[in-house]
Amino acid sequence: MNIGMLWLDDDKKRSLEEKVTRAVAYYKDKYGKTPNLCCVWPQALEEETKLGKIAIRPVNHIRPQHFWVGMQVKSS
């Protein structure tokens, strides 16, 4: 993913799922599209998982409590 939105959520009371859901809702409201990828700090998630249609992927360059939300374009 090269284009996306960086989201910060450092609320310790929220689960990872809640944080991703909030980031996705904001992205959808702002850009009018539902993202299909959310990259997170590797220590927040051990392996890629899905939340509905959104892939949640641990990525080394993402900082703690940050979420990179956007569209993964499938190459042909």
VMD Tcl script that builds the backbone (N, CA, C; Angstrom):
set m [mol new atoms 228]
animate dup $m
set s [atomselect $m all]
$s set {name element resname resid chain x y z} {
  {N N MET 1 A 0.846 -1.168 0.000}
  {CA C MET 1 A 0.000 0.000 0.000}
  {C C MET 1 A 0.892 1.231 0.000}
  {N N ASN 2 A 0.721 2.080 -0.973}
  {CA C ASN 2 A 1.499 3.306 -1.065}
  {C C ASN 2 A 0.708 4.524 -0.614}
  {N N ILE 3 A -0.606 4.470 -0.723}
  {CA C ILE 3 A -1.450 5.598 -0.365}
  {C C ILE 3 A -2.399 5.162 0.734}
  {N N GLY 4 A -2.479 5.965 1.767}
  {CA C GLY 4 A -3.369 5.634 2.863}
  {C C GLY 4 A -3.428 6.766 3.861}
  {N N MET 5 A -3.980 6.480 5.003}
  {CA C MET 5 A -4.153 7.467 6.053}
  {C C MET 5 A -3.529 6.920 7.329}
  {N N LEU 6 A -2.746 7.737 7.984}
  {CA C LEU 6 A -2.140 7.341 9.247}
  {C C LEU 6 A -3.067 7.750 10.385}
  {N N TRP 7 A -3.364 6.801 11.260}
  {CA C TRP 7 A -4.295 7.012 12.366}
  {C C TRP 7 A -3.583 6.688 13.666}
  {N N LEU 8 A -3.740 7.543 14.656}
  {CA C LEU 8 A -3.163 7.318 15.982}
  {C C LEU 8 A -4.299 7.064 16.962}
  {N N ASP 9 A -4.191 5.992 17.721}
  {CA C ASP 9 A -5.148 5.701 18.779}
  {C C ASP 9 A -4.379 5.081 19.931}
  {N N ASP 10 A -4.087 5.888 20.926}
  {CA C ASP 10 A -3.295 5.400 22.062}
  {C C ASP 10 A -4.143 5.140 23.308}
  {N N ASP 11 A -5.454 4.990 23.114}
  {CA C ASP 11 A -6.350 4.693 24.225}
  {C C ASP 11 A -6.140 3.246 24.676}
  {N N LYS 12 A -5.617 3.075 25.858}
  {CA C LYS 12 A -5.305 1.740 26.372}
  {C C LYS 12 A -6.565 0.927 26.708}
  {N N LYS 13 A -7.716 1.583 26.781}
  {CA C LYS 13 A -8.967 0.888 27.100}
  {C C LYS 13 A -9.587 0.215 25.877}
  {N N ARG 14 A -9.190 0.629 24.686}
  {CA C ARG 14 A -9.752 0.054 23.464}
  {C C ARG 14 A -8.955 -1.157 23.006}
  {N N SER 15 A -9.670 -2.130 22.482}
  {CA C SER 15 A -9.015 -3.303 21.905}
  {C C SER 15 A -8.480 -2.941 20.521}
  {N N LEU 16 A -7.624 -3.799 19.997}
  {CA C LEU 16 A -7.101 -3.603 18.647}
  {C C LEU 16 A -8.255 -3.549 17.640}
  {N N GLU 17 A -9.214 -4.422 17.799}
  {CA C GLU 17 A -10.371 -4.448 16.893}
  {C C GLU 17 A -11.136 -3.129 16.930}
  {N N GLU 18 A -11.340 -2.579 18.112}
  {CA C GLU 18 A -12.042 -1.293 18.237}
  {C C GLU 18 A -11.251 -0.171 17.560}
  {N N LYS 19 A -9.942 -0.182 17.747}
  {CA C LYS 19 A -9.103 0.863 17.150}
  {C C LYS 19 A -9.139 0.793 15.629}
  {N N VAL 20 A -9.038 -0.405 15.083}
  {CA C VAL 20 A -9.093 -0.575 13.623}
  {C C VAL 20 A -10.467 -0.168 13.110}
  {N N THR 21 A -11.515 -0.565 13.799}
  {CA C THR 21 A -12.877 -0.215 13.389}
  {C C THR 21 A -13.071 1.295 13.353}
  {N N ARG 22 A -12.557 1.998 14.338}
  {CA C ARG 22 A -12.662 3.469 14.362}
  {C C ARG 22 A -11.867 4.106 13.221}
  {N N ALA 23 A -10.671 3.605 12.982}
  {CA C ALA 23 A -9.846 4.137 11.898}
  {C C ALA 23 A -10.518 3.919 10.544}
  {N N VAL 24 A -11.070 2.730 10.342}
  {CA C VAL 24 A -11.747 2.402 9.089}
  {C C VAL 24 A -12.981 3.288 8.905}
  {N N ALA 25 A -13.752 3.497 9.962}
  {CA C ALA 25 A -14.948 4.346 9.877}
  {C C ALA 25 A -14.570 5.774 9.506}
  {N N TYR 26 A -13.504 6.288 10.096}
  {CA C TYR 26 A -13.056 7.646 9.773}
  {C C TYR 26 A -12.603 7.730 8.316}
  {N N TYR 27 A -11.837 6.746 7.883}
  {CA C TYR 27 A -11.360 6.707 6.491}
  {C C TYR 27 A -12.545 6.703 5.533}
  {N N LYS 28 A -13.508 5.859 5.814}
  {CA C LYS 28 A -14.682 5.738 4.944}
  {C C LYS 28 A -15.455 7.047 4.896}
  {N N ASP 29 A -15.615 7.686 6.043}
  {CA C ASP 29 A -16.327 8.959 6.106}
  {C C ASP 29 A -15.571 10.058 5.358}
  {N N LYS 30 A -14.261 10.086 5.496}
  {CA C LYS 30 A -13.442 11.136 4.883}
  {C C LYS 30 A -13.260 10.957 3.374}
  {N N TYR 31 A -13.017 9.710 2.934}
  {CA C TYR 31 A -12.679 9.463 1.537}
  {C C TYR 31 A -13.797 8.814 0.724}
  {N N GLY 32 A -14.870 8.391 1.388}
  {CA C GLY 32 A -16.007 7.827 0.680}
  {C C GLY 32 A -15.796 6.411 0.169}
  {N N LYS 33 A -14.735 5.765 0.618}
  {CA C LYS 33 A -14.434 4.381 0.224}
  {C C LYS 33 A -14.075 3.591 1.466}
  {N N THR 34 A -14.388 2.315 1.424}
  {CA C THR 34 A -14.006 1.444 2.536}
  {C C THR 34 A -12.620 0.878 2.256}
  {N N PRO 35 A -11.664 1.087 3.159}
  {CA C PRO 35 A -10.329 0.530 2.950}
  {C C PRO 35 A -10.361 -0.988 3.054}
  {N N ASN 36 A -9.342 -1.631 2.496}
  {CA C ASN 36 A -9.284 -3.089 2.596}
  {C C ASN 36 A -8.022 -3.566 3.305}
  {N N LEU 37 A -7.206 -2.616 3.814}
  {CA C LEU 37 A -5.972 -2.977 4.488}
  {C C LEU 37 A -5.682 -2.016 5.629}
  {N N CYS 38 A -5.246 -2.576 6.745}
  {CA C CYS 38 A -4.792 -1.784 7.887}
  {C C CYS 38 A -3.478 -2.386 8.360}
  {N N CYS 39 A -2.416 -1.603 8.313}
  {CA C CYS 39 A -1.099 -2.052 8.771}
  {C C CYS 39 A -0.895 -1.562 10.201}
  {N N VAL 40 A -0.392 -2.456 11.052}
  {CA C VAL 40 A -0.223 -2.146 12.467}
  {C C VAL 40 A 1.193 -2.481 12.924}
  {N N TRP 41 A 1.538 -1.995 14.096}
  {CA C TRP 41 A 2.811 -2.282 14.748}
  {C C TRP 41 A 2.893 -3.787 15.002}
  {N N PRO 42 A 4.002 -4.441 14.666}
  {CA C PRO 42 A 4.116 -5.893 14.803}
  {C C PRO 42 A 3.852 -6.434 16.209}
  {N N GLN 43 A 4.155 -5.669 17.235}
  {CA C GLN 43 A 3.903 -6.168 18.588}
  {C C GLN 43 A 2.427 -6.111 18.968}
  {N N ALA 44 A 1.616 -5.460 18.140}
  {CA C ALA 44 A 0.175 -5.419 18.379}
  {C C ALA 44 A -0.515 -6.649 17.801}
  {N N LEU 45 A 0.154 -7.301 16.854}
  {CA C LEU 45 A -0.457 -8.430 16.162}
  {C C LEU 45 A 0.647 -9.331 15.620}
  {N N GLU 46 A 0.589 -10.602 15.927}
  {CA C GLU 46 A 1.653 -11.520 15.512}
  {C C GLU 46 A 1.599 -11.893 14.040}
  {N N GLU 47 A 0.397 -12.131 13.520}
  {CA C GLU 47 A 0.282 -12.522 12.114}
  {C C GLU 47 A -0.952 -11.881 11.506}
  {N N GLU 48 A -0.951 -11.795 10.204}
  {CA C GLU 48 A -2.061 -11.165 9.492}
  {C C GLU 48 A -3.380 -11.842 9.826}
  {N N THR 49 A -4.394 -11.024 9.967}
  {CA C THR 49 A -5.738 -11.509 10.242}
  {C C THR 49 A -6.725 -10.657 9.459}
  {N N LYS 50 A -7.990 -10.939 9.590}
  {CA C LYS 50 A -9.011 -10.158 8.900}
  {C C LYS 50 A -10.051 -9.683 9.907}
  {N N LEU 51 A -10.580 -8.514 9.631}
  {CA C LEU 51 A -11.706 -7.959 10.368}
  {C C LEU 51 A -12.753 -7.643 9.310}
  {N N GLY 52 A -13.667 -8.560 9.118}
  {CA C GLY 52 A -14.594 -8.434 8.000}
  {C C GLY 52 A -13.815 -8.577 6.703}
  {N N LYS 53 A -13.889 -7.573 5.839}
  {CA C LYS 53 A -13.169 -7.603 4.566}
  {C C LYS 53 A -11.817 -6.886 4.636}
  {N N ILE 54 A -11.447 -6.430 5.828}
  {CA C ILE 54 A -10.215 -5.662 5.984}
  {C C ILE 54 A -9.098 -6.557 6.502}
  {N N ALA 55 A -8.014 -6.615 5.754}
  {CA C ALA 55 A -6.829 -7.354 6.190}
  {C C ALA 55 A -6.084 -6.479 7.198}
  {N N ILE 56 A -5.711 -7.069 8.313}
  {CA C ILE 56 A -4.898 -6.369 9.310}
  {C C ILE 56 A -3.547 -7.047 9.307}
  {N N ARG 57 A -2.530 -6.271 8.960}
  {CA C ARG 57 A -1.201 -6.838 8.720}
  {C C ARG 57 A -0.143 -6.159 9.595}
  {N N PRO 58 A 0.644 -6.939 10.337}
  {CA C PRO 58 A 1.767 -6.344 11.070}
  {C C PRO 58 A 2.873 -5.943 10.097}
  {N N VAL 59 A 3.400 -4.729 10.276}
  {CA C VAL 59 A 4.433 -4.197 9.385}
  {C C VAL 59 A 5.499 -3.519 10.238}
  {N N ASN 60 A 6.748 -3.843 9.972}
  {CA C ASN 60 A 7.858 -3.360 10.802}
  {C C ASN 60 A 7.989 -1.851 10.901}
  {N N HIS 61 A 7.646 -1.108 9.880}
  {CA C HIS 61 A 7.871 0.336 9.918}
  {C C HIS 61 A 6.729 1.137 10.547}
  {N N ILE 62 A 5.689 0.464 11.035}
  {CA C ILE 62 A 4.589 1.156 11.710}
  {C C ILE 62 A 4.945 1.338 13.182}
  {N N ARG 63 A 4.727 2.530 13.687}
  {CA C ARG 63 A 5.052 2.851 15.078}
  {C C ARG 63 A 3.965 2.347 16.023}
  {N N PRO 64 A 4.290 2.193 17.303}
  {CA C PRO 64 A 3.286 1.764 18.278}
  {C C PRO 64 A 2.067 2.695 18.288}
  {N N GLN 65 A 0.901 2.098 18.414}
  {CA C GLN 65 A -0.381 2.799 18.503}
  {C C GLN 65 A -0.786 3.535 17.217}
  {N N HIS 66 A -0.097 3.282 16.117}
  {CA C HIS 66 A -0.423 3.880 14.821}
  {C C HIS 66 A -1.013 2.815 13.901}
  {N N PHE 67 A -1.858 3.279 12.993}
  {CA C PHE 67 A -2.548 2.398 12.059}
  {C C PHE 67 A -2.512 3.053 10.685}
  {N N TRP 68 A -1.985 2.343 9.698}
  {CA C TRP 68 A -1.913 2.830 8.319}
  {C C TRP 68 A -3.064 2.174 7.586}
  {N N VAL 69 A -4.071 2.965 7.244}
  {CA C VAL 69 A -5.309 2.451 6.666}
  {C C VAL 69 A -5.408 2.904 5.217}
  {N N GLY 70 A -5.749 1.979 4.324}
  {CA C GLY 70 A -5.893 2.354 2.924}
  {C C GLY 70 A -6.311 1.200 2.056}
  {N N MET 71 A -6.010 1.348 0.781}
  {CA C MET 71 A -6.432 0.361 -0.213}
  {C C MET 71 A -5.232 -0.418 -0.716}
  {N N GLN 72 A -5.332 -1.720 -0.647}
  {CA C GLN 72 A -4.342 -2.615 -1.247}
  {C C GLN 72 A -4.827 -2.892 -2.662}
  {N N VAL 73 A -4.065 -2.457 -3.633}
  {CA C VAL 73 A -4.429 -2.656 -5.015}
  {C C VAL 73 A -3.860 -3.987 -5.482}
  {N N LYS 74 A -4.717 -4.825 -6.013}
  {CA C LYS 74 A -4.272 -6.123 -6.497}
  {C C LYS 74 A -3.598 -5.954 -7.854}
  {N N SER 75 A -2.395 -6.484 -7.962}
  {CA C SER 75 A -1.682 -6.392 -9.240}
  {C C SER 75 A -2.167 -7.508 -10.168}
  {N N SER 76 A -2.131 -7.209 -11.459}
  {CA C SER 76 A -2.625 -8.210 -12.420}
  {C C SER 76 A -1.487 -8.907 -13.128}
}
mol reanalyze $m
mol bondsrecalc $m
mol representation Tube
mol addrep $m
